[in-house]
Amino acid sequence: HLSRTAAMELGEWGVRVNCICPGGIVTPIFGKALGLSVEDADRHLEAVTEMFARMQPIPRPGQPRDIAAVAVFLASDESGFVNGHELVVDGGLIAGQGFSQSQEVFNAMRQMMGLPPRQVPKPE
């Protein structure tokens, strides 16, 4: 909402405001979010790559260059009439994956990194 509000306020001065909403992009952030050191997170990047390749409709993992390409587009004249947009870059992941499937992937990632699976309580 902040992007849209800023786009509305700044558009009349020719300032465009958009945001990029990335999906699972292969970086060490996932291991670090699980409490691993930077070095341990880096060691698990290949496994994260394999897992992300199976998670979304486009059967390959997202790479930092995918986000960079969108940023370059938004900064270019070709996007001169794009304003107030949230551009999702996730290989189609937002289009569909159930909660249970995402938790299985999350727990598989935890186990791959030597952490115990997290138990998700079932609704009563």
Backbone bond lengths (Angstrom), bond angles and torsions (degrees), N, CA, C in turn:
res aa  C-N    CA-C-N  psi(-1)  N-CA   C-N-CA  omega(-1)  CA-C   N-CA-C  phi
1 H - - - 1.445 - - 1.533 110.34 -
2 L 1.315 115.74 -34.56 1.464 119.25 179.33 1.529 110.68 -60.00
3 S 1.323 116.60 -41.77 1.470 119.91 179.31 1.526 111.03 -62.08
4 R 1.314 116.90 -43.53 1.470 120.04 -179.32 1.524 111.12 -66.92
5 T 1.310 116.34 -42.33 1.461 119.86 179.49 1.524 110.58 -62.66
6 A 1.330 116.66 -46.35 1.463 120.36 178.69 1.528 110.45 -63.26
7 A 1.334 117.07 -38.37 1.471 120.36 178.40 1.523 110.76 -62.15
8 M 1.325 116.72 -40.42 1.469 120.47 179.53 1.526 110.69 -66.49
9 E 1.320 116.58 -41.24 1.461 120.08 -176.78 1.527 112.46 -74.09
10 L 1.319 117.70 -35.14 1.458 120.88 -172.79 1.520 114.13 -99.08
11 G 1.331 117.33 -13.18 1.458 120.87 -177.01 1.510 114.37 -57.48
12 E 1.318 117.57 -37.86 1.466 119.15 -177.55 1.528 112.47 -65.84
13 W 1.320 117.75 -15.23 1.470 121.74 175.97 1.531 111.29 -101.15
14 G 1.329 116.34 10.30 1.460 120.32 177.49 1.517 114.46 81.69
15 V 1.320 116.15 12.09 1.471 119.73 178.70 1.516 108.04 -94.85
16 R 1.327 115.99 122.53 1.462 121.39 177.81 1.521 109.24 -97.85
17 V 1.324 116.58 140.69 1.463 122.05 178.95 1.520 107.95 -129.53
18 N 1.311 115.45 119.92 1.462 122.89 178.03 1.521 107.75 -136.47
19 C 1.312 116.32 165.62 1.461 118.62 175.10 1.521 109.80 -135.97
20 I 1.324 114.39 153.23 1.452 122.28 177.61 1.522 106.94 -106.99
21 C 1.333 115.71 127.76 1.463 122.25 179.82 1.531 107.73 -111.59
22 P 1.340 117.37 95.04 1.461 119.06 -176.48 1.522 112.30 -78.61
23 G 1.311 114.64 151.03 1.463 121.08 171.60 1.514 108.92 -91.94
24 G 1.320 116.52 -143.14 1.459 121.71 179.82 1.513 110.84 -75.76
25 I 1.305 116.43 99.45 1.459 122.84 178.54 1.525 106.83 -104.62
26 V 1.325 116.96 131.96 1.458 121.42 -174.82 1.526 109.93 -69.89
27 T 1.323 114.53 102.11 1.463 123.16 173.62 1.525 107.11 -145.40
28 P 1.320 118.24 166.38 1.465 120.44 179.02 1.529 114.46 -69.48
29 I 1.323 118.69 -3.55 1.462 120.63 -175.56 1.530 112.47 -58.91
30 F 1.340 116.91 -31.36 1.459 119.29 -177.06 1.523 111.24 -68.92
31 G 1.307 117.25 -43.89 1.455 120.33 176.40 1.511 111.91 -65.57
32 K 1.336 116.64 -39.66 1.468 120.47 178.96 1.530 110.47 -65.33
33 A 1.333 117.37 -37.28 1.465 120.88 178.48 1.526 111.33 -65.35
34 L 1.325 116.59 -25.66 1.463 120.91 177.99 1.523 112.06 -87.77
35 G 1.323 117.01 2.56 1.455 120.71 175.82 1.510 115.19 97.23
36 L 1.327 118.21 7.56 1.463 120.41 179.00 1.521 110.48 -80.33
37 S 1.324 115.38 155.17 1.458 119.81 174.56 1.531 108.53 -69.21
38 V 1.318 115.99 166.17 1.463 120.71 179.25 1.527 109.55 -59.08
39 E 1.323 116.91 -42.72 1.466 120.85 -178.75 1.528 110.96 -64.49
40 D 1.342 117.25 -45.11 1.467 120.22 178.81 1.527 111.35 -64.58
41 A 1.316 116.65 -39.87 1.466 120.36 179.06 1.527 110.01 -62.81
42 D 1.316 117.44 -41.00 1.469 121.38 178.73 1.527 111.29 -63.41
43 R 1.322 117.05 -36.79 1.466 120.70 -178.57 1.525 112.21 -67.29
44 H 1.314 117.78 -21.00 1.460 121.65 -177.28 1.523 113.88 -97.70
45 L 1.316 118.30 7.04 1.468 120.78 -176.87 1.523 113.01 -62.04
46 E 1.318 118.66 -36.73 1.466 120.00 -179.62 1.527 110.92 -64.07
47 A 1.328 116.29 -41.90 1.459 119.85 178.86 1.529 110.78 -67.21
48 V 1.326 117.16 -38.31 1.467 121.17 176.89 1.525 109.02 -62.82
49 T 1.325 116.95 -40.16 1.464 121.98 178.09 1.525 110.59 -58.83
50 E 1.320 116.96 -47.90 1.471 121.11 179.77 1.520 111.38 -62.74
51 M 1.321 116.71 -40.99 1.464 120.45 -178.52 1.523 111.44 -66.52
52 F 1.344 116.83 -44.77 1.459 120.07 -178.87 1.526 111.43 -65.13
53 A 1.337 116.96 -29.01 1.462 120.37 178.88 1.523 111.19 -64.21
54 R 1.331 117.61 -22.31 1.469 121.66 -179.51 1.531 112.67 -100.05
55 M 1.311 118.76 -6.25 1.463 121.10 -171.53 1.516 115.51 -85.05
56 Q 1.311 118.42 -29.77 1.455 119.60 -171.64 1.522 111.15 -122.47
57 P 1.315 117.01 166.34 1.457 120.39 -178.60 1.527 114.07 -58.22
58 I 1.318 119.36 -37.23 1.465 120.71 173.96 1.525 105.47 -81.23
59 P 1.339 117.06 114.14 1.465 120.36 -169.47 1.527 115.07 -79.95
60 R 1.308 115.32 55.93 1.464 120.99 172.15 1.518 107.32 -151.49
61 P 1.301 116.47 156.12 1.467 117.98 179.90 1.520 111.32 -75.83
62 G 1.316 115.14 152.78 1.452 120.01 173.35 1.519 109.64 -74.41
63 Q 1.308 116.05 141.93 1.463 121.89 -179.37 1.529 109.02 -119.68
64 P 1.323 117.75 154.32 1.470 119.59 177.10 1.530 112.71 -52.58
65 R 1.330 118.22 -31.88 1.473 120.68 179.93 1.536 111.31 -64.39
66 D 1.351 117.49 -27.38 1.464 119.79 177.10 1.527 110.67 -64.68
67 I 1.315 116.30 -40.14 1.470 120.81 178.37 1.522 109.53 -71.72
68 A 1.337 116.44 -41.16 1.465 120.42 179.55 1.529 111.29 -59.86
69 A 1.333 117.23 -39.95 1.466 120.39 -179.81 1.527 111.23 -62.99
70 V 1.310 116.60 -39.37 1.468 120.27 178.17 1.525 110.37 -68.40
71 A 1.323 116.69 -40.06 1.468 120.12 178.21 1.529 110.95 -62.51
72 V 1.331 116.30 -41.16 1.465 120.17 177.95 1.532 109.79 -63.23
73 F 1.333 116.97 -43.29 1.468 120.24 177.73 1.535 110.65 -59.23
74 L 1.331 117.21 -48.39 1.464 120.16 -177.78 1.528 112.14 -65.11
75 A 1.320 116.92 -27.17 1.467 120.65 179.03 1.534 112.08 -84.82
76 S 1.328 116.91 -9.60 1.464 120.87 -175.31 1.522 112.17 -89.73
77 D 1.329 114.92 167.63 1.462 121.25 175.75 1.529 111.81 -67.05
78 E 1.341 117.29 -23.64 1.465 120.77 -179.68 1.536 111.69 -63.21
79 S 1.319 117.72 -21.43 1.467 119.91 178.85 1.531 110.77 -105.07
80 G 1.325 116.21 24.98 1.463 121.17 -174.89 1.519 115.87 -60.13
81 F 1.327 118.23 -17.02 1.464 120.90 179.83 1.525 111.04 -113.55
82 V 1.325 116.69 15.45 1.466 122.62 177.84 1.520 106.55 -99.38
83 N 1.319 115.85 119.42 1.462 120.17 -177.62 1.524 109.55 -150.87
84 G 1.310 116.40 135.36 1.458 121.38 178.06 1.520 112.99 74.70
85 H 1.312 116.36 29.86 1.466 120.54 -174.43 1.526 111.44 -110.67
86 E 1.323 115.01 140.41 1.465 121.17 171.83 1.516 106.28 -103.51
87 L 1.315 117.44 108.37 1.453 122.27 -177.02 1.525 109.47 -94.77
88 V 1.328 115.66 111.63 1.461 121.73 -179.28 1.522 108.53 -84.75
89 V 1.328 116.14 126.17 1.461 122.89 -179.75 1.526 106.20 -124.21
90 D 1.352 115.28 88.74 1.468 118.62 -172.16 1.523 114.06 -142.92
91 G 1.318 117.79 16.34 1.460 120.08 179.05 1.514 113.60 65.15
92 G 1.318 117.22 18.49 1.458 121.68 179.61 1.516 114.38 91.45
93 L 1.315 117.63 4.14 1.466 121.01 -177.18 1.526 112.14 -56.91
94 I 1.324 116.77 -39.08 1.463 120.07 -178.61 1.531 111.77 -64.44
95 A 1.329 116.16 -20.99 1.459 120.31 -178.93 1.524 112.37 -69.55
96 G 1.307 117.06 -22.53 1.451 115.81 176.81 1.500 116.05 166.67
97 Q 1.290 115.04 123.48 1.452 125.11 168.24 1.520 104.93 -166.76
98 G 1.303 115.29 128.31 1.452 119.02 -178.84 1.520 112.67 -71.08
99 F 1.316 115.96 159.51 1.459 121.63 179.17 1.521 110.56 -58.40
100 S 1.314 117.03 -44.37 1.467 120.22 -178.30 1.520 111.10 -61.58
101 Q 1.327 117.30 -43.20 1.456 120.41 179.34 1.527 110.60 -63.59
102 S 1.312 117.26 -41.11 1.461 119.36 -179.95 1.526 110.65 -66.18
103 Q 1.336 117.33 -35.45 1.458 119.58 177.84 1.527 111.37 -69.23
104 E 1.323 116.98 -35.06 1.466 120.21 175.99 1.524 110.28 -62.75
105 V 1.318 116.16 -42.84 1.468 120.58 178.91 1.524 109.66 -64.36
106 F 1.324 116.45 -44.46 1.465 121.41 179.76 1.522 110.23 -59.85
107 N 1.330 117.43 -45.87 1.462 120.59 -179.59 1.523 111.64 -68.50
108 A 1.327 117.21 -35.40 1.466 119.61 176.17 1.523 110.03 -63.06
109 M 1.324 116.73 -38.77 1.453 120.62 178.11 1.529 109.85 -66.06
110 R 1.326 117.21 -42.23 1.466 120.53 178.31 1.527 110.17 -60.48
111 Q 1.332 117.34 -46.42 1.463 121.02 -179.15 1.523 110.86 -64.57
112 M 1.331 117.45 -40.39 1.448 122.01 179.29 1.532 110.40 -59.50
113 M 1.318 116.52 -30.93 1.458 121.75 -178.80 1.521 112.25 -94.71
114 G 1.335 116.17 11.37 1.459 120.36 176.46 1.514 114.87 80.99
115 L 1.320 117.70 17.81 1.462 121.98 179.78 1.527 108.95 -107.61
116 P 1.327 118.19 149.30 1.463 119.61 179.88 1.531 110.89 -70.79
117 P 1.354 116.89 152.14 1.463 118.88 176.98 1.520 110.62 -66.08
118 R 1.306 115.42 149.23 1.464 121.48 178.12 1.522 108.24 -92.22
119 Q 1.308 116.98 130.17 1.460 121.61 178.27 1.516 109.35 -83.00
120 V 1.313 115.34 127.03 1.465 120.74 179.66 1.519 107.08 -102.66
121 P 1.330 116.64 120.51 1.480 118.39 179.79 1.518 111.37 -64.92
122 K 1.306 116.20 139.54 1.470 121.68 177.47 1.529 108.41 -84.50
123 P 1.338 117.45 142.21 1.458 119.49 177.39 1.535 110.25 -63.42
124 E 1.301 115.14 142.98 1.465 119.22 -179.17 1.489 112.49 -85.66
